[in-house]
Amino acid sequence: MFWVLFLVPAWAIAGLACARLCVAATRAAQSPTAEQRAAARHELTLYEAAFLAGGPHRVADLTLVSMAGAGRLLLAHTGWATVVDPDGRDEMERSVIGAIGPEGQQRIAPVRASAAATVQVHALAERLTSAGLAVPTAARLHVTGAIRQVRAAALAVFALAAVALALHPRDAGGELPLLAWFALPLALTLGSLAIARTEIHAYTRWASPAGRRLLGALGPALDRRDPLAAVAVRGVDALSDPRLRAAFAHGRTRQGQ
């Protein structure tokens, strides 16, 4: 019965990880307040839609594509961005120009990273979170961290079972009861991961359920009529211009974005 020494930590690891996941999911699923429900009825701007669909980097992508389409920015297929008009129309465009720098030319990948981390994007995220349209950063990080912990717990349970089985005397018998006892915490962790994939996965995204409803209201027809709306909702893969797609693809390949 020495294998009980491995079974106890297996249960402890599995139980703590699954309990953390339950707590994180409960906090993330808290009902919005009346003020948030009222604010969630407003019409999304393209920047807001971009954030809810893809986060800060999607906002940076949308700004770059918008400026390129208006002729204020040149996006080369080699992955470089060049400023044509240094006067941005709004705060997002000015943040992109600032990320490119005084020389007026920079690779797209670091521009995306810098623009996504600006105070303007942070303020946009705060407004959407306060309105109940975006998942709070802390809640999203807690859920994703809890999911990773449950995955690690499943691997730990499997490893402990393998060690216990390897050390179990061959002439003592009882391998099936041993495996059955370890199968219980393994089933707990794997079952929690399966539930998380269907029920909790929504809280690892940028948009809350209310935010996803507003995104759905944009409709596929709007995507087809407005290329910028398509970029906001689906990302740069929705671009019809192969040179622009190459510009973003080249920058991501070179910079690991």
Contacts in CASP RR format, 6 or more apart in sequence:
PFRMAT RR
TARGET T0000
AUTHOR 0000-0000-0000
METHOD contacts of the structure
MODEL  1
MFWVLFLVPAWAIAGLACARLCVAATRAAQSPTAEQRAAARHELTLYEAA
FLAGGPHRVADLTLVSMAGAGRLLLAHTGWATVVDPDGRDEMERSVIGAI
GPEGQQRIAPVRASAAATVQVHALAERLTSAGLAVPTAARLHVTGAIRQV
RAAALAVFALAAVALALHPRDAGGELPLLAWFALPLALTLGSLAIARTEI
HAYTRWASPAGRRLLGALGPALDRRDPLAAVAVRGVDALSDPRLRAAFAH
GRTRQGQ
2 167 0 8 1.000
3 164 0 8 1.000
3 165 0 8 1.000
3 167 0 8 1.000
3 168 0 8 1.000
3 178 0 8 1.000
3 181 0 8 1.000
6 160 0 8 1.000
6 161 0 8 1.000
6 163 0 8 1.000
6 164 0 8 1.000
6 182 0 8 1.000
7 160 0 8 1.000
7 164 0 8 1.000
7 181 0 8 1.000
7 182 0 8 1.000
9 160 0 8 1.000
10 156 0 8 1.000
10 157 0 8 1.000
10 160 0 8 1.000
10 161 0 8 1.000
10 182 0 8 1.000
10 185 0 8 1.000
11 184 0 8 1.000
11 185 0 8 1.000
13 153 0 8 1.000
13 156 0 8 1.000
13 157 0 8 1.000
13 185 0 8 1.000
14 153 0 8 1.000
14 154 0 8 1.000
14 157 0 8 1.000
14 185 0 8 1.000
14 186 0 8 1.000
14 188 0 8 1.000
14 189 0 8 1.000
15 153 0 8 1.000
15 185 0 8 1.000
15 188 0 8 1.000
16 153 0 8 1.000
17 146 0 8 1.000
17 149 0 8 1.000
17 150 0 8 1.000
17 152 0 8 1.000
17 153 0 8 1.000
17 189 0 8 1.000
17 192 0 8 1.000
18 150 0 8 1.000
18 153 0 8 1.000
18 188 0 8 1.000
18 189 0 8 1.000
18 192 0 8 1.000
20 146 0 8 1.000
20 149 0 8 1.000
20 150 0 8 1.000
21 143 0 8 1.000
21 146 0 8 1.000
21 147 0 8 1.000
21 149 0 8 1.000
21 150 0 8 1.000
21 192 0 8 1.000
21 196 0 8 1.000
21 200 0 8 1.000
23 146 0 8 1.000
24 139 0 8 1.000
24 142 0 8 1.000
24 143 0 8 1.000
24 145 0 8 1.000
24 146 0 8 1.000
25 143 0 8 1.000
25 146 0 8 1.000
25 196 0 8 1.000
25 199 0 8 1.000
25 200 0 8 1.000
25 203 0 8 1.000
27 139 0 8 1.000
27 142 0 8 1.000
28 135 0 8 1.000
28 136 0 8 1.000
28 139 0 8 1.000
28 140 0 8 1.000
28 142 0 8 1.000
28 143 0 8 1.000
28 200 0 8 1.000
28 203 0 8 1.000
29 203 0 8 1.000
32 40 0 8 1.000
32 132 0 8 1.000
32 208 0 8 1.000
32 210 0 8 1.000
36 130 0 8 1.000
36 131 0 8 1.000
36 132 0 8 1.000
36 210 0 8 1.000
37 210 0 8 1.000
39 130 0 8 1.000
39 131 0 8 1.000
39 132 0 8 1.000
39 133 0 8 1.000
40 131 0 8 1.000
40 132 0 8 1.000
40 133 0 8 1.000
40 210 0 8 1.000
40 211 0 8 1.000
40 214 0 8 1.000
42 131 0 8 1.000
44 52 0 8 1.000
44 214 0 8 1.000
44 215 0 8 1.000
44 218 0 8 1.000
46 62 0 8 1.000
46 66 0 8 1.000
46 228 0 8 1.000
46 229 0 8 1.000
46 232 0 8 1.000
47 59 0 8 1.000
47 62 0 8 1.000
47 63 0 8 1.000
47 92 0 8 1.000
47 124 0 8 1.000
47 232 0 8 1.000
48 124 0 8 1.000
48 128 0 8 1.000
48 133 0 8 1.000
49 214 0 8 1.000
49 215 0 8 1.000
49 218 0 8 1.000
49 229 0 8 1.000
49 232 0 8 1.000
49 233 0 8 1.000
50 58 0 8 1.000
50 59 0 8 1.000
50 61 0 8 1.000
50 62 0 8 1.000
50 231 0 8 1.000
50 232 0 8 1.000
50 233 0 8 1.000
51 58 0 8 1.000
51 59 0 8 1.000
51 121 0 8 1.000
51 124 0 8 1.000
51 125 0 8 1.000
51 128 0 8 1.000
51 134 0 8 1.000
51 206 0 8 1.000
52 128 0 8 1.000
52 133 0 8 1.000
52 134 0 8 1.000
52 206 0 8 1.000
52 207 0 8 1.000
52 211 0 8 1.000
52 212 0 8 1.000
52 214 0 8 1.000
52 215 0 8 1.000
53 206 0 8 1.000
53 207 0 8 1.000
53 215 0 8 1.000
53 232 0 8 1.000
53 233 0 8 1.000
53 234 0 8 1.000
53 235 0 8 1.000
54 206 0 8 1.000
54 235 0 8 1.000
55 116 0 8 1.000
55 125 0 8 1.000
55 206 0 8 1.000
56 116 0 8 1.000
56 117 0 8 1.000
56 121 0 8 1.000
56 125 0 8 1.000
57 112 0 8 1.000
57 113 0 8 1.000
57 116 0 8 1.000
57 257 0 8 1.000
58 232 0 8 1.000
58 235 0 8 1.000
59 92 0 8 1.000
59 115 0 8 1.000
59 116 0 8 1.000
59 121 0 8 1.000
59 124 0 8 1.000
60 96 0 8 1.000
60 111 0 8 1.000
60 112 0 8 1.000
60 113 0 8 1.000
60 115 0 8 1.000
60 116 0 8 1.000
60 121 0 8 1.000
61 112 0 8 1.000
61 231 0 8 1.000
61 235 0 8 1.000
61 236 0 8 1.000
61 248 0 8 1.000
62 228 0 8 1.000
62 231 0 8 1.000
62 232 0 8 1.000
62 235 0 8 1.000
63 92 0 8 1.000
63 93 0 8 1.000
63 95 0 8 1.000
63 96 0 8 1.000
63 115 0 8 1.000
64 73 0 8 1.000
64 75 0 8 1.000
64 81 0 8 1.000
64 96 0 8 1.000
64 108 0 8 1.000
64 111 0 8 1.000
64 112 0 8 1.000
64 115 0 8 1.000
65 75 0 8 1.000
65 227 0 8 1.000
65 228 0 8 1.000
65 231 0 8 1.000
65 236 0 8 1.000
65 239 0 8 1.000
65 244 0 8 1.000
66 93 0 8 1.000
66 228 0 8 1.000
67 73 0 8 1.000
67 88 0 8 1.000
67 93 0 8 1.000
67 96 0 8 1.000
68 74 0 8 1.000
68 75 0 8 1.000
68 244 0 8 1.000
71 84 0 8 1.000
71 85 0 8 1.000
72 83 0 8 1.000
72 84 0 8 1.000
72 85 0 8 1.000
72 88 0 8 1.000
72 89 0 8 1.000
72 93 0 8 1.000
73 81 0 8 1.000
73 82 0 8 1.000
73 83 0 8 1.000
73 84 0 8 1.000
73 85 0 8 1.000
73 96 0 8 1.000
74 81 0 8 1.000
74 82 0 8 1.000
74 83 0 8 1.000
74 84 0 8 1.000
75 81 0 8 1.000
75 108 0 8 1.000
75 243 0 8 1.000
75 244 0 8 1.000
75 247 0 8 1.000
75 248 0 8 1.000
76 82 0 8 1.000
76 247 0 8 1.000
77 243 0 8 1.000
77 246 0 8 1.000
77 247 0 8 1.000
77 250 0 8 1.000
78 247 0 8 1.000
78 250 0 8 1.000
79 107 0 8 1.000
79 108 0 8 1.000
79 109 0 8 1.000
79 246 0 8 1.000
79 247 0 8 1.000
79 248 0 8 1.000
79 250 0 8 1.000
79 251 0 8 1.000
79 254 0 8 1.000
80 105 0 8 1.000
80 106 0 8 1.000
80 107 0 8 1.000
80 108 0 8 1.000
80 247 0 8 1.000
81 100 0 8 1.000
81 105 0 8 1.000
81 106 0 8 1.000
81 107 0 8 1.000
81 108 0 8 1.000
81 111 0 8 1.000
81 247 0 8 1.000
82 100 0 8 1.000
82 104 0 8 1.000
82 105 0 8 1.000
83 97 0 8 1.000
83 100 0 8 1.000
83 104 0 8 1.000
83 105 0 8 1.000
86 97 0 8 1.000
86 104 0 8 1.000
88 94 0 8 1.000
88 97 0 8 1.000
91 120 0 8 1.000
92 115 0 8 1.000
92 120 0 8 1.000
92 121 0 8 1.000
95 115 0 8 1.000
95 118 0 8 1.000
95 120 0 8 1.000
95 121 0 8 1.000
96 111 0 8 1.000
96 115 0 8 1.000
97 104 0 8 1.000
98 114 0 8 1.000
99 106 0 8 1.000
99 110 0 8 1.000
99 111 0 8 1.000
99 114 0 8 1.000
99 115 0 8 1.000
99 118 0 8 1.000
100 106 0 8 1.000
100 111 0 8 1.000
107 251 0 8 1.000
107 254 0 8 1.000
107 255 0 8 1.000
108 247 0 8 1.000
108 248 0 8 1.000
108 250 0 8 1.000
108 251 0 8 1.000
109 251 0 8 1.000
109 252 0 8 1.000
109 254 0 8 1.000
109 255 0 8 1.000
109 256 0 8 1.000
109 257 0 8 1.000
110 255 0 8 1.000
112 257 0 8 1.000
113 255 0 8 1.000
113 257 0 8 1.000
115 121 0 8 1.000
125 134 0 8 1.000
125 137 0 8 1.000
128 134 0 8 1.000
128 211 0 8 1.000
129 135 0 8 1.000
129 136 0 8 1.000
129 137 0 8 1.000
132 208 0 8 1.000
132 210 0 8 1.000
132 211 0 8 1.000
133 207 0 8 1.000
133 208 0 8 1.000
133 210 0 8 1.000
133 211 0 8 1.000
133 214 0 8 1.000
134 206 0 8 1.000
134 207 0 8 1.000
134 208 0 8 1.000
134 211 0 8 1.000
135 203 0 8 1.000
135 204 0 8 1.000
135 205 0 8 1.000
135 206 0 8 1.000
135 207 0 8 1.000
135 208 0 8 1.000
139 203 0 8 1.000
140 203 0 8 1.000
140 204 0 8 1.000
140 205 0 8 1.000
140 206 0 8 1.000
143 200 0 8 1.000
143 203 0 8 1.000
143 204 0 8 1.000
144 204 0 8 1.000
147 193 0 8 1.000
147 196 0 8 1.000
147 200 0 8 1.000
147 204 0 8 1.000
150 189 0 8 1.000
150 192 0 8 1.000
150 193 0 8 1.000
150 196 0 8 1.000
151 189 0 8 1.000
151 193 0 8 1.000
153 189 0 8 1.000
154 186 0 8 1.000
154 189 0 8 1.000
154 190 0 8 1.000
154 193 0 8 1.000
157 182 0 8 1.000
157 185 0 8 1.000
157 186 0 8 1.000
157 189 0 8 1.000
158 186 0 8 1.000
160 182 0 8 1.000
161 178 0 8 1.000
161 179 0 8 1.000
161 182 0 8 1.000
161 186 0 8 1.000
164 178 0 8 1.000
164 182 0 8 1.000
165 175 0 8 1.000
165 178 0 8 1.000
165 179 0 8 1.000
168 174 0 8 1.000
168 175 0 8 1.000
168 178 0 8 1.000
202 209 0 8 1.000
202 212 0 8 1.000
205 212 0 8 1.000
207 215 0 8 1.000
215 233 0 8 1.000
218 229 0 8 1.000
218 233 0 8 1.000
222 229 0 8 1.000
223 229 0 8 1.000
223 230 0 8 1.000
223 233 0 8 1.000
223 234 0 8 1.000
223 238 0 8 1.000
224 230 0 8 1.000
227 238 0 8 1.000
227 239 0 8 1.000
227 240 0 8 1.000
230 238 0 8 1.000
230 239 0 8 1.000
231 238 0 8 1.000
231 239 0 8 1.000
236 244 0 8 1.000
236 245 0 8 1.000
236 248 0 8 1.000
237 245 0 8 1.000
239 245 0 8 1.000
239 248 0 8 1.000
251 257 0 8 1.000
END
